[in-house]
Amino acid sequence: MNNDGETPEQRRERLRQDELKNNSGGNLRDASGRAGGGSLTDLTGGLGSKGLGILILIIMIVAAIGFLIFN
């Protein structure tokens, strides 16, 4: 942790926001590239380890059901 009590997640988000403010042209290019499906960083950035574990479990269950149905 930093001296100001900032967690790594908060620091990462602050740095990301600063970069978006300072590099608007790159932001436009990145946004157009991610417009279709979003970004994995955006998806998992807000989740903790518990939420990410649940997301992975749900994906595995859906994949198993899909495999059983289409096999």
C-alpha positions, 0 to 999 in steps of 0.5 A: 500500500501507499502512504496515503492508504490507497489500495492497489485497485484504487491506484490502478484505476487512478492511473488508468483515469489519468492516462485517459485524460492525458491521451484522448487520441489513444483513448479513442483508438482503444475504445474503437478496438474494444467496442465489440466485446469490452475489455477483460480488464474492465470486466475483472477490475471491479471484481474481487477474488470471490467475484472472479471465482464465481464468474469462472465457475459460471463459465465452466458450468455453462461450457459443461452444459453446452458440451453435454447438449451438443455432444 
